[in-house]
Amino acid sequence: MSVADTLVLGIDNFVACTGCIKCTFWILLIGMILQIVGFKGNKWSVSTTSQHGLHYLCHRPTDMDVSVLCCDLFDTGWLTAAYVCQVVGLVSSSATFISVLLFTCSSRTRGQKYTRRIFQNLALFTGSIIGSSAAIYAGYYWKNHILQDHHLGTSFTIVVLACLSFLTVWLIIIVNGCTGYFEEAPPSCPTAQTPLLSSASQRDRTTSNTSTRGQIPTCAICSENQRDVIFNCGHLVCCNTCATTLQNSDSYICPSCRRPITSQRRVYI
């Protein structure tokens, strides 16, 4: 598959995503941008005479000028801890964004299985590590009364907003569940209305059940419950219990045509 084909597939898959996934995707992107801007900003510590970023405070030169001479009076261990947490958070946010793009551009089936887990775990980790950095910096910053004329600047505030963005992504996934990574086909979709038992040969391929005319066919997997779930390919082959088991398995494909399943609907017969 060429780069252009992969890009087109990724765009098609993103368009087919549910509103929940689309919302978390954009919030994740905004949070990543905010973190980069805040981390590289030079307004972590602001006073009437100076303003400095976290990177400068951790790597300031030995020949201090008067404007930052006060910063040399207290331990730099907390500054290093905050800096390391920011770097780890930046790597984690980049990994989250890149992983989601790769899975979305690969296939719908793989994206449906793994994207929620990636969003949930990495968004929580990234938000927690960025929040830890902000908490360490703010806690020790306010604890040291040496910098009485200093205050936390806008760069620190931007980092806090980035932390809230990642935690919001995690909260949306937890609350809404993001069930059904891709939107279901509308009722008017022709493929969703294609009957399964259109011929005797197709009926023989999908199930070994020998039910008589007029009876509701049983599930092709368990052969116990009636078929009440229709897939996006148009096949009505299994019950809701077996369809749920398929959705949580590694091979989320139709038992009849072996095509990847992107959506399913309950049918009441």
C-alpha positions as CSV (number, residue, x, y, z in Angstrom):
1,M,0.0,0.0,0.0
2,S,1.4,3.4,-1.0
3,V,1.7,6.4,1.2
4,A,-1.2,8.1,-0.7
5,D,-3.4,5.0,-0.2
6,T,-2.6,4.8,3.5
7,L,-3.4,8.5,3.9
8,V,-6.7,8.1,2.1
9,L,-7.6,5.1,4.3
10,G,-6.7,7.0,7.4
11,I,-8.9,9.9,6.4
12,D,-11.8,7.6,5.5
13,N,-11.4,5.8,8.9
14,F,-11.3,9.1,10.8
15,V,-14.5,10.3,9.0
16,A,-16.2,7.1,10.0
17,C,-15.2,7.5,13.6
18,T,-17.8,8.3,16.2
19,G,-18.1,11.8,17.6
20,C,-16.6,10.7,20.9
21,I,-13.3,9.6,19.2
22,K,-13.2,12.7,17.0
23,C,-13.6,14.9,20.1
24,T,-10.8,13.2,22.0
25,F,-8.6,13.3,18.9
26,W,-8.8,17.1,18.6
27,I,-8.5,17.6,22.4
28,L,-5.4,15.4,22.4
29,L,-3.9,17.5,19.6
30,I,-4.6,20.7,21.4
31,G,-3.1,19.4,24.6
32,M,0.1,18.3,22.8
33,I,0.5,21.8,21.3
34,L,-0.1,23.5,24.6
35,Q,2.5,21.3,26.3
36,I,5.1,22.1,23.7
37,V,4.4,25.9,23.9
38,G,4.4,25.9,27.7
39,F,7.5,23.7,28.1
40,K,9.5,25.9,25.7
41,G,8.1,29.2,27.1
42,N,10.2,31.6,29.1
43,K,7.6,32.6,31.7
44,W,7.7,29.9,34.3
45,S,9.2,32.4,36.8
46,V,8.3,36.1,36.4
47,S,9.2,39.1,38.5
48,T,9.4,42.8,37.9
49,T,13.0,42.5,36.7
50,S,13.2,39.1,35.0
51,Q,11.4,36.2,33.5
52,H,12.8,32.7,32.9
53,G,11.7,29.4,31.6
54,L,12.0,26.0,33.2
55,H,14.9,25.0,30.8
56,Y,16.9,28.1,31.7
57,L,16.4,27.6,35.5
58,C,17.6,24.0,35.2
59,H,20.6,24.8,33.0
60,R,21.4,28.4,34.0
61,P,25.1,29.5,33.6
62,T,27.4,29.7,36.6
63,D,28.2,33.3,36.1
64,M,24.8,34.6,37.4
65,D,23.7,38.1,36.8
66,V,21.9,40.0,39.5
67,S,18.4,39.3,38.1
68,V,18.6,35.5,38.8
69,L,21.1,35.5,41.6
70,C,18.3,34.7,44.0
71,C,17.5,31.5,42.1
72,D,20.9,30.0,43.1
73,L,20.0,30.1,46.8
74,F,17.7,27.0,46.9
75,D,18.1,23.4,45.8
76,T,17.8,22.7,42.1
77,G,16.6,19.1,42.7
78,W,13.0,20.0,42.5
79,L,13.6,21.9,39.3
80,T,15.3,18.9,37.8
81,A,12.4,16.6,38.8
82,A,9.9,19.0,37.2
83,Y,12.0,19.2,34.0
84,V,12.3,15.4,33.7
85,C,8.6,15.0,34.2
86,Q,8.0,17.5,31.4
87,V,10.3,15.6,29.0
88,V,8.7,12.3,29.8
89,G,5.3,13.8,29.3
90,L,6.3,15.3,25.9
91,V,7.5,11.8,24.8
92,S,4.4,10.2,26.0
93,S,2.1,12.7,24.3
94,S,4.0,12.2,21.1
95,A,3.7,8.5,21.4
96,T,0.0,8.7,22.0
97,F,-0.7,10.9,19.0
98,I,1.6,8.9,16.6
99,S,0.1,5.5,17.8
100,V,-3.4,6.7,17.2
101,L,-2.5,7.9,13.7
102,L,-0.8,4.6,12.8
103,F,-3.7,2.4,14.1
104,T,-6.3,4.6,12.4
105,C,-4.4,4.5,9.0
106,S,-3.9,0.7,9.3
107,S,-7.4,-0.7,9.4
108,R,-10.7,-0.2,11.0
109,T,-10.7,-3.5,12.8
110,R,-7.4,-2.9,14.4
111,G,-8.3,0.6,15.3
112,Q,-11.5,-0.5,16.9
113,K,-9.7,-2.9,19.1
114,Y,-6.7,-0.9,20.2
115,T,-7.4,2.8,19.9
116,R,-9.6,3.1,23.0
117,R,-7.0,1.3,25.1
118,I,-4.2,3.6,23.7
119,F,-6.2,6.7,24.3
120,Q,-7.3,5.7,27.8
121,N,-3.9,4.5,29.2
122,L,-1.5,6.9,27.5
123,A,-3.8,10.0,28.0
124,L,-4.0,9.2,31.7
125,F,-0.3,8.7,32.0
126,T,0.6,11.8,30.1
127,G,-1.9,14.0,32.0
128,S,-0.6,12.5,35.3
129,I,3.1,13.1,34.5
130,I,2.5,16.6,33.3
131,G,0.4,17.3,36.4
132,S,3.1,15.9,38.6
133,S,5.6,18.3,37.0
134,A,3.4,21.3,37.6
135,A,2.6,20.2,41.2
136,I,6.3,19.7,42.0
137,Y,7.3,23.1,40.5
138,A,4.4,25.0,42.1
139,G,4.7,23.3,45.5
140,Y,8.4,24.0,46.0
141,Y,8.2,27.3,44.2
142,W,5.7,28.6,46.8
143,K,7.5,26.8,49.7
144,N,10.6,28.8,49.1
145,H,10.0,32.3,50.4
146,I,13.2,33.6,48.9
147,L,11.4,34.6,45.7
148,Q,8.9,36.8,47.4
149,D,8.7,39.2,44.4
150,H,8.3,36.3,41.9
151,H,5.1,34.7,40.6
152,L,4.2,31.8,38.3
153,G,3.9,33.0,34.7
154,T,1.8,32.2,31.7
155,S,4.0,29.3,30.5
156,F,3.2,27.4,33.7
157,T,-0.5,28.1,33.2
158,I,-0.3,26.7,29.7
159,V,1.3,23.5,31.0
160,V,-1.5,23.1,33.5
161,L,-4.1,23.5,30.7
162,A,-2.2,20.8,28.7
163,C,-2.5,18.5,31.7
164,L,-6.2,19.2,31.9
165,S,-6.6,18.5,28.2
166,F,-5.1,15.0,28.5
167,L,-7.1,14.2,31.6
168,T,-10.3,15.4,29.8
169,V,-9.5,12.9,27.0
170,W,-9.2,10.1,29.6
171,L,-12.4,11.3,31.3
172,I,-14.5,11.4,28.1
173,I,-13.4,7.8,27.3
174,I,-14.2,6.6,30.8
175,V,-17.7,8.3,30.9
176,N,-18.9,7.7,27.4
177,G,-17.0,4.4,26.8
178,C,-16.6,5.2,23.1
179,T,-18.5,2.0,22.4
180,G,-18.4,1.3,18.7
181,Y,-15.3,3.0,17.4
182,F,-16.9,3.5,14.0
183,E,-20.4,4.7,13.4
184,E,-23.1,2.2,12.5
185,A,-24.5,2.2,9.0
186,P,-27.8,4.1,8.7
187,P,-31.0,2.1,8.4
188,S,-31.2,3.2,4.7
189,C,-27.8,1.6,3.9
190,P,-28.4,-1.0,1.2
191,T,-25.7,-3.3,2.6
192,A,-27.4,-3.4,6.0
193,Q,-30.6,-4.7,4.4
194,T,-29.1,-7.5,2.3
195,P,-30.8,-10.7,3.5
196,L,-28.5,-13.5,4.7
197,L,-30.6,-16.5,3.7
198,S,-31.0,-15.6,0.0
199,S,-30.3,-19.1,-1.2
200,A,-30.0,-22.6,0.1
201,S,-26.3,-22.7,-0.7
202,Q,-25.6,-19.7,1.4
203,R,-27.6,-21.2,4.3
204,D,-25.6,-24.3,4.1
205,R,-22.3,-22.4,4.3
206,T,-23.2,-20.3,7.4
207,T,-24.8,-22.9,9.6
208,S,-25.3,-26.6,10.0
209,N,-28.8,-26.1,11.5
210,T,-31.5,-27.8,9.6
211,S,-34.5,-25.7,10.7
212,T,-37.7,-26.0,8.7
213,R,-39.4,-23.2,6.8
214,G,-41.0,-20.6,9.1
215,Q,-38.6,-21.2,12.0
216,I,-36.2,-18.4,13.1
217,P,-32.6,-19.7,12.3
218,T,-30.3,-20.2,15.2
219,C,-26.9,-18.8,15.8
220,A,-24.2,-20.2,13.5
221,I,-21.7,-20.2,16.3
222,C,-23.5,-21.5,19.4
223,S,-26.5,-23.1,17.6
224,E,-28.7,-22.3,20.6
225,N,-29.9,-18.7,20.5
226,Q,-31.7,-17.1,17.6
227,R,-29.9,-14.8,15.3
228,D,-30.5,-11.2,16.3
229,V,-27.3,-9.2,15.2
230,I,-26.7,-7.9,11.7
231,F,-23.2,-6.9,10.6
232,N,-22.2,-4.1,8.2
233,C,-21.7,-6.7,5.5
234,G,-25.4,-7.5,5.6
235,H,-25.2,-10.9,7.2
236,L,-27.4,-12.0,10.1
237,V,-25.5,-15.0,11.4
238,C,-25.2,-15.0,15.1
239,C,-26.8,-14.0,18.4
240,N,-25.9,-10.9,20.5
241,T,-23.8,-13.0,23.0
242,C,-21.6,-14.4,20.3
243,A,-21.4,-11.1,18.5
244,T,-20.1,-9.5,21.7
245,T,-17.5,-12.3,22.0
246,L,-16.4,-11.7,18.4
247,Q,-16.1,-8.0,19.1
248,N,-13.7,-8.6,22.0
249,S,-11.7,-11.2,20.2
250,D,-8.6,-10.8,18.0
251,S,-10.4,-11.7,14.8
252,Y,-13.5,-9.5,14.5
253,I,-14.7,-10.8,11.2
254,C,-18.0,-12.1,9.8
255,P,-18.4,-15.9,10.2
256,S,-20.1,-16.0,6.8
257,C,-18.0,-13.9,4.4
258,R,-14.9,-13.5,6.6
259,R,-14.9,-9.7,6.0
260,P,-13.8,-7.4,8.8
261,I,-16.7,-6.1,10.9
262,T,-16.8,-2.3,11.4
263,S,-20.3,-2.1,12.9
264,Q,-23.2,-4.2,14.1
265,R,-26.8,-3.7,15.0
266,R,-29.3,-5.6,17.1
267,V,-32.3,-6.9,15.1
268,Y,-35.5,-7.7,16.9
269,I,-37.4,-10.5,15.1
